[in-house]
Amino acid sequence: MLTHILIVGQTLSGKSQLARRLCGRIRAQGKSIIVYDPTLPAGGPRIAGWPGLVCTDWAHLERVFWASRGCFVVIDEALDAFSTHKLEARAMLTRGRHIDPASGGGGHCVCLVSQRHRLLDKTARDQCSSLFAFTVNPKDAQDLADDWNCPELLRLPQTPPLIYCHVRRHSPARWGRLSFS
């Protein structure tokens, strides 16, 4: 079973590239992909390198999210989503992972992509059981290390672009590198 995922890091650290790769792997397993990316000028299937359906409008994302079942859902620019649509976004993480027999929707895995995890809703952060962290400032690294009970995250400020630390709750950290081969 997929669990909710949090991807954090500074601009140009590799967050969106990693999210796209995760989408590709999950799509290869036959799961549908839904992406919310409000920075794009238009949505639709396979926009800007995203596999699956891309929504640039929150209302469209909500309709698709609650009408579908068992999807991998990426919320890029998650801070914007939680700033404007906090209660709806929180429900996607808390209720959205459960299948709703009444609507036929749910059972989703949500992937939040953000520069700063502390600015996201605490309930949303706590719903994520897998973290991919790229380079962040020292204060954010300390907060991540405390939140995830993982001292290795203190190394993040010295991490070059495309290097990440993957932490699952109650498991040791693993380091990885995005490559373009």
C-alpha positions as CSV (number, residue, x, y, z in Angstrom):
1,M,0.0,0.0,0.0
2,L,1.3,3.4,-0.9
3,T,1.5,6.0,1.9
4,H,1.4,9.8,1.7
5,I,4.7,11.3,0.7
6,L,6.3,14.7,1.4
7,I,9.0,16.1,-0.9
8,V,10.8,19.2,0.3
9,G,13.8,21.2,-0.8
10,Q,15.0,24.6,-2.1
11,T,14.3,25.8,-5.6
12,L,16.2,23.8,-8.3
13,S,17.1,21.1,-5.8
14,G,15.2,18.3,-7.7
15,K,11.8,18.1,-6.1
16,S,9.7,18.2,-9.2
17,Q,12.0,15.9,-11.1
18,L,11.7,13.3,-8.3
19,A,7.9,13.7,-8.2
20,R,7.8,13.1,-12.0
21,R,9.9,10.0,-11.6
22,L,7.7,8.6,-8.9
23,C,4.7,9.2,-11.1
24,G,6.4,7.3,-13.9
25,R,7.1,4.3,-11.7
26,I,3.6,4.3,-10.3
27,R,2.0,4.7,-13.7
28,A,4.0,1.7,-14.9
29,Q,2.2,-0.3,-12.2
30,G,-1.1,0.6,-13.8
31,K,-2.2,3.3,-11.4
32,S,-3.7,6.6,-12.5
33,I,-1.9,9.9,-11.9
34,I,-3.5,13.2,-11.0
35,V,-1.3,16.3,-10.6
36,Y,-2.2,19.7,-9.3
37,D,0.3,22.4,-10.5
38,P,-1.1,25.9,-10.3
39,T,2.0,27.4,-11.9
40,L,1.2,26.0,-15.4
41,P,-0.9,28.1,-17.8
42,A,-3.1,25.2,-18.8
43,G,-4.0,21.7,-17.7
44,G,-4.8,18.4,-19.4
45,P,-3.2,15.1,-20.0
46,R,0.6,14.9,-20.0
47,I,1.4,18.6,-19.6
48,A,4.9,19.8,-18.8
49,G,6.4,16.4,-18.4
50,W,3.8,15.2,-15.9
51,P,2.3,11.8,-16.7
52,G,-1.4,11.6,-16.2
53,L,-4.0,14.4,-15.8
54,V,-2.7,17.8,-14.8
55,C,-5.1,20.2,-13.1
56,T,-4.2,23.9,-12.7
57,D,-7.5,24.8,-11.1
58,W,-8.3,23.7,-7.5
59,A,-12.0,23.1,-8.2
60,H,-11.1,20.8,-11.1
61,L,-8.7,18.9,-8.9
62,E,-11.3,18.4,-6.2
63,R,-13.9,17.0,-8.7
64,V,-11.4,14.6,-10.2
65,F,-10.0,13.6,-6.8
66,W,-13.3,12.7,-5.2
67,A,-14.7,11.0,-8.3
68,S,-11.7,8.7,-8.8
69,R,-10.2,5.8,-6.9
70,G,-6.7,4.5,-6.1
71,C,-4.7,7.3,-7.8
72,F,-1.3,8.8,-7.1
73,V,-2.0,12.5,-6.6
74,V,0.8,15.1,-6.7
75,I,0.1,18.5,-5.2
76,D,3.0,20.7,-6.5
77,E,3.4,24.0,-4.8
78,A,1.6,22.5,-1.7
79,L,2.1,25.6,0.3
80,D,-0.1,27.5,-2.1
81,A,-2.8,24.8,-1.9
82,F,-2.8,24.8,1.9
83,S,-2.7,28.6,2.1
84,T,-5.8,28.9,0.0
85,H,-7.7,25.6,0.4
86,K,-6.5,24.4,3.8
87,L,-9.6,22.4,4.9
88,E,-10.1,20.8,1.5
89,A,-6.4,19.9,1.1
90,R,-6.4,18.5,4.6
91,A,-9.4,16.3,3.8
92,M,-7.6,14.9,0.8
93,L,-4.9,13.6,3.1
94,T,-7.0,12.4,6.0
95,R,-10.1,11.1,4.2
96,G,-8.8,10.7,0.7
97,R,-6.7,7.6,1.5
98,H,-9.9,5.7,2.6
99,I,-12.2,4.4,-0.1
100,D,-15.6,6.0,0.1
101,P,-18.3,3.5,-0.9
102,A,-20.9,6.3,-1.4
103,S,-19.0,8.2,-4.0
104,G,-16.8,5.4,-5.3
105,G,-13.7,7.6,-4.8
106,G,-10.7,7.6,-2.5
107,G,-7.9,5.2,-1.7
108,H,-5.4,7.7,-3.0
109,C,-1.8,8.3,-2.1
110,V,-1.0,12.0,-2.0
111,C,2.5,13.4,-2.6
112,L,3.0,17.0,-1.3
113,V,5.8,19.0,-3.0
114,S,7.0,22.1,-1.2
115,Q,10.0,24.2,-0.4
116,R,9.4,24.5,3.3
117,H,7.7,21.8,5.3
118,R,7.0,23.9,8.4
119,L,4.8,26.2,6.5
120,L,2.5,23.4,5.5
121,D,-0.4,22.4,7.7
122,K,0.7,20.2,10.7
123,T,-2.0,17.7,10.2
124,A,-1.0,17.3,6.5
125,R,2.7,16.9,7.5
126,D,1.8,14.2,10.1
127,Q,-0.2,12.2,7.5
128,C,2.9,11.7,5.4
129,S,4.9,8.6,6.3
130,S,7.6,9.0,3.7
131,L,9.9,12.0,3.2
132,F,12.3,12.9,0.4
133,A,14.4,15.9,1.5
134,F,16.7,17.8,-0.7
135,T,19.0,20.7,0.3
136,V,17.3,23.1,2.8
137,N,18.5,25.8,5.1
138,P,20.0,24.8,8.5
139,K,16.8,25.8,10.5
140,D,14.6,23.7,8.2
141,A,17.1,20.8,8.5
142,Q,16.8,21.0,12.3
143,D,13.0,21.1,12.1
144,L,13.0,18.1,9.7
145,A,15.4,16.1,11.9
146,D,13.2,16.8,15.0
147,D,9.9,16.0,13.2
148,W,11.2,12.8,11.6
149,N,13.4,11.8,14.5
150,C,16.3,11.5,12.1
151,P,19.6,13.2,12.9
152,E,20.9,12.4,9.4
153,L,18.7,15.2,8.0
154,L,21.0,17.7,9.7
155,R,23.3,17.1,6.7
156,L,20.8,18.6,4.2
157,P,22.2,22.2,4.1
158,Q,25.5,20.8,2.7
159,T,23.8,18.6,0.1
160,P,24.3,19.4,-3.6
161,P,21.3,19.6,-6.0
162,L,19.8,16.3,-7.0
163,I,20.9,14.5,-3.8
164,Y,18.2,13.6,-1.4
165,C,17.6,11.8,1.9
166,H,14.7,9.3,1.9
167,V,13.1,8.6,5.3
168,R,10.2,6.4,6.2
169,R,8.8,6.7,9.6
170,H,10.4,4.3,12.0
171,S,13.1,3.3,9.5
172,P,16.7,4.3,8.8
173,A,17.4,7.1,6.3
174,R,18.8,6.3,2.9
175,W,20.5,8.7,0.5
176,G,20.0,8.8,-3.2
177,R,20.8,10.8,-6.3
178,L,18.6,11.7,-9.2
179,S,20.3,11.0,-12.5
180,F,19.4,11.8,-16.1
181,S,20.4,8.5,-17.7
